[in-house]
């Protein structure tokens, strides 16, 4: 079985796979102050929810938070007796056709791997996290580049922080576009601005590609946006974890690279 961990700016997502089947998934807050012992207790407690003996053969980490990566690697060595494979541009053999491959986030590399294994290409992955990212994969499985925009919740928090009379609101589809109070106006504005922005970016990516690409949404708000966005073909909430599982099978080992 494979243990996969995706460290994001806000959440750390975890999964245990048996071949290509996700047996268990979870979420932890990405807190930089956690030490090895705390990560170890949290991961072992989470793993115990399977209620059966689990033998982890490989472990893979992708992280966009550099301060958490070494602590998590030490945790896996201590508590799982494995040396984890950390996803980086230089050790995952995916063609990254951009100016500086080192700038491509590990989670985005995992998404490219997952798409190449699971979907027809060319394709676009829209990942709704702390940032909303768009990653473009060629017909041959090459990473062509992408777009990075502020995430929906990031935008909501920033607006509330900068404007004294405004406040954070739930991200959901409003009953009406025209709000009759501040709360409803904010909900409508955030929702339709986000939806319209996603559709416009996908439209322009399609024009540059010169052909139709298959669009997959993932990330925390992927389901809600995916249901409303005409340009999104499919929603896959576990895409990044699937990519990490494929990486474990293709390139992962129990030895330090």
DRENTI-92044 format. One record per residue (C-alpha): residue in one letter; residue number from 1; x, y, z. Coordinates in pm, 1 decimal. Each point is the difference from the previous one (the first is absolute). Example, Ala and Ser with C-alpha at 12.3 -4.5 7.8 and 13.67 -1.06 7.14 Angstrom:
// DRENTI-92044
R:A:1:1230.0:-450.0:780.0
R:S:2:137.0:344.0:-66.0
//
This chain:
// DRENTI-92044
R:X:1:0.0:0.0:0.0
R:X:2:107.0:357.9:-63.1
R:X:3:-21.2:294.6:238.3
R:X:4:-35.0:332.8:-181.1
R:X:5:10.5:346.4:156.2
R:X:6:-73.6:328.9:-174.0
R:X:7:105.4:302.9:207.2
R:X:8:-184.5:312.8:-107.4
R:X:9:15.3:351.9:139.6
R:X:10:-316.7:-54.0:203.9
R:X:11:-68.0:-375.3:13.3
R:X:12:210.1:-314.3:-7.7
R:X:13:-187.3:-277.8:-178.6
R:X:14:84.2:-364.3:63.5
R:X:15:-87.5:-327.0:-167.5
R:X:16:68.5:-372.4:16.9
R:X:17:-25.9:-191.6:-326.6
R:X:18:-13.9:-370.0:-74.6
R:X:19:103.5:-9.4:-363.7
R:X:20:-226.7:267.4:-154.7
R:X:21:-272.2:-14.3:265.7
R:X:22:-8.6:274.2:261.9
R:X:23:-74.1:-178.1:328.8
R:X:24:23.7:297.6:234.0
R:X:25:34.8:375.4:-36.7
R:X:26:28.4:281.5:247.9
R:X:27:79.2:366.4:55.4
R:X:28:219.8:174.4:256.8
R:X:29:78.4:366.5:43.4
R:X:30:339.6:93.7:-145.8
R:X:31:151.2:135.7:321.0
R:X:32:368.5:82.0:-26.4
R:X:33:59.5:-19.0:377.2
R:X:34:-79.7:-372.5:25.3
R:X:35:286.4:-223.7:103.4
R:X:36:69.4:-359.5:-104.3
R:X:37:-180.7:-149.4:300.5
R:X:38:-321.3:194.8:-66.7
R:X:39:-4.7:-86.4:-370.9
R:X:40:69.4:-361.7:92.4
R:X:41:-290.9:-22.9:244.0
R:X:42:-237.0:166.8:-247.2
R:X:43:99.3:-224.9:-291.1
R:X:44:-9.4:-320.6:204.7
R:X:45:-338.6:89.5:147.2
R:X:46:-132.0:74.4:-348.7
R:X:47:140.8:-327.0:-139.7
R:X:48:-168.1:-197.8:278.3
R:X:49:-342.2:94.6:-141.0
R:X:50:42.5:-274.9:-259.0
R:X:51:-63.6:-249.8:281.3
R:X:52:229.1:-256.4:-155.9
R:X:53:367.6:-78.3:-26.1
R:X:54:165.0:228.7:-251.8
R:X:55:350.2:-55.0:-133.6
R:X:56:125.6:316.2:-168.0
R:X:57:260.9:-86.2:-261.7
R:X:58:62.8:347.3:-148.4
R:X:59:-57.5:357.7:106.8
R:X:60:-10.8:310.5:-218.8
R:X:61:-16.2:365.4:101.7
R:X:62:-81.9:304.9:-208.2
R:X:63:32.3:331.7:177.4
R:X:64:-25.9:369.1:-77.0
R:X:65:99.7:87.1:358.6
R:X:66:375.6:-46.4:24.4
R:X:67:15.0:18.1:379.9
R:X:68:-238.1:-296.0:43.3
R:X:69:170.9:-238.1:-244.8
R:X:70:306.9:-98.2:210.1
R:X:71:-210.5:-53.6:313.1
R:X:72:-244.3:-222.6:-187.3
R:X:73:284.1:-197.5:-155.6
R:X:74:149.4:-61.8:344.8
R:X:75:-347.0:-98.5:125.8
R:X:76:-42.4:-264.2:-269.4
R:X:77:348.4:-136.4:66.0
R:X:78:-70.3:-28.5:373.6
R:X:79:-361.6:-116.3:3.6
R:X:80:-23.7:-198.3:-326.0
R:X:81:361.4:-119.1:-35.6
R:X:82:13.5:131.5:-356.0
R:X:83:198.5:265.5:-182.5
R:X:84:-262.8:203.1:-187.6
R:X:85:32.6:107.3:-360.8
R:X:86:-42.6:378.7:-26.5
R:X:87:-143.9:122.0:-329.7
R:X:88:228.2:246.5:-176.5
R:X:89:47.3:104.9:-361.1
R:X:90:333.5:-181.8:-21.3
R:X:91:-116.1:-341.2:124.0
R:X:92:-337.1:-40.8:-172.3
R:X:93:56.5:-55.7:-369.5
R:X:94:-274.1:223.8:-134.1
R:X:95:89.6:241.9:-282.7
R:X:96:-45.0:346.4:152.4
R:X:97:6.8:235.1:-298.4
R:X:98:26.0:326.0:190.7
R:X:99:271.4:258.3:66.6
R:X:100:95.7:-136.1:342.2
R:X:101:-121.4:-353.1:82.1
R:X:102:112.9:46.9:362.3
R:X:103:-282.1:251.9:45.6
R:X:104:-272.3:-255.3:-76.8
R:X:105:-165.8:-107.5:324.9
R:X:106:23.7:-365.2:97.9
R:X:107:-378.7:-27.3:16.7
R:X:108:-25.4:127.4:-356.8
R:X:109:252.6:-261.3:-114.5
R:X:110:-212.6:-266.5:169.1
R:X:111:-306.8:129.9:-182.5
R:X:112:179.0:-27.6:-334.6
R:X:113:94.7:-361.7:75.5
R:X:114:-357.9:-84.9:101.6
R:X:115:-149.1:155.8:-312.9
R:X:116:245.8:-180.8:-225.8
R:X:117:-102.7:-333.0:157.2
R:X:118:-375.1:53.1:33.8
R:X:119:-127.8:238.0:-268.3
R:X:120:18.4:86.4:-363.8
R:X:121:229.1:285.5:-94.1
R:X:122:45.3:286.9:-59.9
R:X:123:-146.0:88.1:335.1
R:X:124:-23.3:281.0:251.0
R:X:125:-6.4:-45.6:377.3
R:X:126:-167.8:270.8:206.1
R:X:127:103.6:-40.6:363.5
R:X:128:-200.2:201.9:253.1
R:X:129:219.8:49.5:304.7
R:X:130:160.9:293.4:179.1
R:X:131:81.9:104.1:-355.9
R:X:132:-209.4:-98.8:-300.5
R:X:133:237.9:-154.6:-252.0
R:X:134:-49.7:-102.3:-361.7
R:X:135:244.0:-256.3:-140.7
R:X:136:13.6:-82.6:-368.5
R:X:137:106.9:-347.1:-116.5
R:X:138:77.5:-69.1:-364.2
R:X:139:-121.3:-294.6:-204.9
R:X:140:333.0:-170.5:75.2
R:X:141:-26.1:51.1:375.6
R:X:142:232.0:299.6:14.5
R:X:143:-54.0:281.8:247.5
R:X:144:-34.7:313.3:-212.8
R:X:145:-44.9:258.5:275.8
R:X:146:-294.2:148.4:176.3
R:X:147:-171.7:279.1:187.8
R:X:148:5.4:90.9:370.2
R:X:149:-279.7:210.6:147.2
R:X:150:-102.4:83.2:358.1
R:X:151:-208.6:-276.5:152.2
R:X:152:-366.4:60.1:74.4
R:X:153:35.3:-13.4:378.6
R:X:154:319.4:203.3:-18.0
R:X:155:-186.7:272.8:-187.7
R:X:156:-285.2:-2.9:251.6
R:X:157:237.7:29.2:296.8
R:X:158:205.8:272.6:-164.1
R:X:159:-308.8:206.6:-83.1
R:X:160:-126.9:-24.9:357.1
R:X:161:341.6:98.9:132.1
R:X:162:33.3:306.4:-222.4
R:X:163:-354.9:137.6:23.2
R:X:164:-124.3:95.0:346.2
R:X:165:-370.7:-41.8:-77.8
R:X:166:36.0:-342.0:-168.8
R:X:167:40.3:-344.8:148.9
R:X:168:71.2:-360.7:-104.2
R:X:169:-292.0:-192.5:-150.5
R:X:170:-68.4:-359.7:-97.0
R:X:171:84.4:-85.6:-358.4
R:X:172:-317.6:-134.2:-156.2
R:X:173:-233.7:58.5:-291.2
R:X:174:-232.8:289.1:88.0
R:X:175:-375.9:-12.9:-45.8
R:X:176:14.6:326.3:-197.2
R:X:177:267.5:210.7:-163.1
R:X:178:-131.2:327.4:143.9
R:X:179:55.0:-3.8:374.5
R:X:180:-230.8:190.4:233.8
R:X:181:256.8:22.3:279.7
R:X:182:377.0:-0.2:40.7
R:X:183:25.3:-372.4:69.5
R:X:184:-202.1:-106.6:-304.3
R:X:185:178.2:254.4:-218.9
R:X:186:337.3:-140.4:106.2
R:X:187:-107.1:-360.7:-59.7
R:X:188:-127.5:85.6:-348.6
R:X:189:304.4:208.5:-87.4
R:X:190:255.6:-254.9:111.8
R:X:191:-181.4:-291.9:-163.4
R:X:192:-62.8:153.6:-341.3
R:X:193:334.2:178.0:-19.9
R:X:194:172.9:-331.5:73.2
R:X:195:-215.0:-192.4:-245.2
R:X:196:39.3:258.8:-274.6
R:X:197:374.5:23.2:52.9
R:X:198:42.3:-376.2:-30.6
R:X:199:-207.6:-13.7:-318.5
R:X:200:189.4:290.2:-159.8
R:X:201:342.3:-144.8:81.6
R:X:202:-100.4:-340.4:-139.4
R:X:203:-137.3:167.0:-311.9
R:X:204:326.8:181.3:-65.2
R:X:205:213.1:-306.7:71.2
R:X:206:-208.5:-185.9:-259.2
R:X:207:63.4:274.4:-255.6
R:X:208:375.0:-20.7:56.3
R:X:209:-1.8:-379.0:-24.1
R:X:210:-203.5:17.1:-319.2
R:X:211:-208.1:-303.0:92.1
R:X:212:-241.0:-131.5:262.0
R:X:213:161.7:-125.9:318.1
R:X:214:-160.9:-225.0:259.6
R:X:215:-42.1:200.1:321.9
R:X:216:20.4:-159.7:345.3
R:X:217:-73.8:189.9:320.9
R:X:218:148.4:-99.3:333.7
R:X:219:66.2:154.6:340.4
R:X:220:-224.3:111.2:283.1
R:X:221:-253.7:201.3:-201.0
R:X:222:27.7:-202.0:-320.0
R:X:223:-339.1:-166.8:42.1
R:X:224:-193.8:322.9:44.4
R:X:225:169.8:185.3:-284.4
R:X:226:7.2:-310.8:-218.3
R:X:227:-375.7:-43.0:22.9
R:X:228:-59.4:354.4:-122.6
R:X:229:281.9:55.3:-249.8
R:X:230:-92.8:-104.5:-354.1
R:X:231:366.1:-29.1:-96.8
R:X:232:83.6:-267.6:259.8
R:X:233:-51.0:-356.4:-122.1
R:X:234:60.3:-194.1:321.5
R:X:235:63.0:47.0:370.5
R:X:236:255.2:-225.2:170.6
R:X:237:62.4:94.5:365.4
R:X:238:283.2:-254.0:44.8
R:X:239:195.9:73.8:-318.1
R:X:240:316.8:114.9:178.7
R:X:241:0.9:-301.7:231.6
R:X:242:-43.7:-229.0:-301.5
R:X:243:295.2:169.0:-166.5
R:X:244:215.4:-56.7:307.0
R:X:245:-102.6:-366.0:3.8
R:X:246:106.0:-40.0:-363.3
R:X:247:329.6:172.6:86.1
R:X:248:53.5:-245.6:286.0
R:X:249:-38.7:-293.0:-238.0
R:X:250:210.7:152.3:-278.4
R:X:251:282.3:176.9:179.8
R:X:252:-36.9:-48.2:372.7
R:X:253:242.0:-206.5:200.0
R:X:254:86.8:-58.5:363.9
R:X:255:347.3:149.8:-52.5
R:X:256:98.7:361.1:38.3
R:X:257:55.0:164.7:-340.2
//
